[in-house]
Amino acid sequence: MFSVKATKPTFRSYLP
């Protein structure tokens, strides 16, 4: 689920 390439976009998705 967590991708280093999509660290920024994924990290944003994790936030409410």
Buried (B, 14 or more C-beta within 10 A) or exposed (E): EEEEEEEEEEEEEEEE
